[in-house]
């Protein structure tokens, strides 16, 4: 598979949709995670409601187009998502990238990431936004 199939117009459109300096004013939790595989970094600010559902999310990426596209997909769809569902979704994406199952069909855009299955070095960047939000959520638990 060529890089042009991996970095197609839809991936690049999503990557540019992510707001560069996205921040929440008073997040419940924040975190920054880094991929040791590719060096990508993702910062997340998260707010949750009383039942543990995401009600505010900001993501800032220093990542390849795939990491940015993955972050944009998550950012566009996260409102109302429970943290446990986010964790399941992250695991489902990881399994799909390793060809151990189908890509979750929760959001149609996720299917765009399937092309990265042949590029294991890109998997960490795709999972990074999910890892950052889950780390930010862990910071919420630690505050309580």
C-alpha positions as CSV (number, residue, x, y, z in Angstrom):
1,X,0.0,0.0,0.0
2,X,1.4,3.4,-0.9
3,X,1.6,6.4,1.4
4,X,-0.9,8.2,-0.8
5,X,-3.6,5.6,0.0
6,X,-2.8,6.1,3.7
7,X,-2.7,9.9,3.7
8,X,-5.7,10.4,1.4
9,X,-7.8,13.5,1.0
10,X,-10.3,12.5,3.8
11,X,-7.5,11.9,6.3
12,X,-5.8,15.2,5.5
13,X,-9.2,17.0,5.7
14,X,-9.8,15.6,9.2
15,X,-6.2,16.4,10.2
16,X,-6.7,20.0,9.3
17,X,-10.0,20.2,11.1
18,X,-8.3,19.9,14.5
19,X,-8.0,23.3,16.2
20,X,-4.3,24.0,17.0
21,X,-4.6,25.6,20.4
22,X,-7.8,24.0,21.6
23,X,-8.2,24.4,25.4
24,X,-10.9,24.2,28.0
25,X,-11.1,27.1,30.4
26,X,-11.5,25.0,33.6
27,X,-11.1,21.3,32.7
28,X,-11.9,18.6,35.2
29,X,-8.7,16.8,34.1
30,X,-5.8,17.4,31.8
31,X,-3.0,15.2,30.5
32,X,-0.3,15.0,27.9
33,X,0.8,11.7,26.5
34,X,3.7,10.8,24.2
35,X,4.2,7.9,21.9
36,X,7.6,6.3,22.4
37,X,7.2,4.7,18.9
38,X,6.9,7.8,16.8
39,X,7.4,10.7,19.2
40,X,3.9,12.1,18.7
41,X,2.4,14.1,21.6
42,X,-1.3,14.7,22.5
43,X,-2.7,17.0,25.2
44,X,-6.2,16.6,26.4
45,X,-8.5,18.7,28.5
46,X,-11.7,16.9,29.6
47,X,-14.9,17.8,31.4
48,X,-17.4,15.1,32.6
49,X,-20.8,15.3,34.0
50,X,-22.0,13.7,37.2
51,X,-22.5,10.4,35.5
52,X,-19.0,10.3,34.0
53,X,-19.9,11.2,30.4
54,X,-17.8,13.6,28.5
55,X,-19.4,17.0,28.2
56,X,-16.3,19.0,27.1
57,X,-13.1,18.0,25.3
58,X,-10.1,19.8,23.9
59,X,-7.3,18.1,22.1
60,X,-3.9,19.5,21.0
61,X,-1.7,17.4,18.8
62,X,1.9,17.3,17.8
63,X,1.4,14.3,15.6
64,X,1.3,13.0,12.1
65,X,-1.8,13.5,9.9
66,X,-3.2,10.1,11.1
67,X,-2.8,11.1,14.8
68,X,-4.4,14.5,14.0
69,X,-7.2,12.9,12.0
70,X,-7.9,10.4,14.8
71,X,-8.0,13.3,17.3
72,X,-10.4,15.2,15.1
73,X,-12.8,12.2,14.9
74,X,-12.7,11.8,18.6
75,X,-13.2,15.5,19.2
76,X,-16.2,15.7,16.9
77,X,-18.0,12.8,18.4
78,X,-17.0,12.6,22.1
79,X,-19.8,14.6,23.7
80,X,-22.0,12.3,25.8
81,X,-19.6,9.3,25.6
82,X,-18.9,7.5,28.8
83,X,-15.4,7.0,29.8
84,X,-15.9,3.2,29.9
85,X,-17.2,3.3,26.3
86,X,-14.2,5.4,25.3
87,X,-11.9,2.8,26.7
88,X,-13.8,0.0,24.8
89,X,-13.7,2.1,21.6
90,X,-9.9,2.6,22.0
91,X,-9.4,-1.1,22.5
92,X,-11.6,-1.9,19.5
93,X,-9.6,0.4,17.3
94,X,-6.3,-1.2,18.5
95,X,-7.7,-4.6,17.7
96,X,-8.8,-3.5,14.2
97,X,-5.5,-2.0,13.4
98,X,-3.8,-5.3,14.3
99,X,-6.4,-7.1,12.2
100,X,-7.9,-8.8,15.2
101,X,-11.4,-7.6,14.5
102,X,-13.4,-5.1,12.6
103,X,-13.1,-1.4,13.1
104,X,-15.8,-0.2,15.5
105,X,-18.7,1.2,13.5
106,X,-19.7,3.7,16.2
107,X,-18.6,6.6,13.9
108,X,-18.3,6.1,10.2
109,X,-15.1,8.2,10.0
110,X,-13.2,5.5,12.0
111,X,-13.2,3.3,8.9
112,X,-10.8,5.9,7.3
113,X,-8.1,4.8,9.8
114,X,-8.3,1.1,8.7
115,X,-5.8,1.8,5.9
116,X,-3.1,2.1,8.7
117,X,-3.4,-1.6,9.5
118,X,-0.4,-2.2,7.2
119,X,1.7,0.4,9.1
120,X,2.2,-0.7,12.7
121,X,4.5,2.3,13.4
122,X,1.4,4.5,12.9
123,X,-0.9,2.7,15.3
124,X,0.4,4.5,18.4
125,X,-0.3,7.9,16.9
126,X,-3.9,6.8,16.0
127,X,-4.5,5.6,19.6
128,X,-2.8,8.6,21.2
129,X,-6.0,10.9,21.4
130,X,-7.9,8.1,23.2
131,X,-4.9,7.5,25.6
132,X,-4.7,11.2,26.3
133,X,-8.4,11.5,27.2
134,X,-8.2,8.4,29.4
135,X,-5.2,9.8,31.1
136,X,-7.0,13.2,31.7
137,X,-10.0,11.3,33.1
138,X,-7.6,9.4,35.5
139,X,-6.5,12.9,36.7
140,X,-10.2,13.6,37.5
141,X,-10.4,10.5,39.7
142,X,-7.2,11.4,41.5
143,X,-8.6,14.9,42.3
144,X,-11.7,13.4,43.9
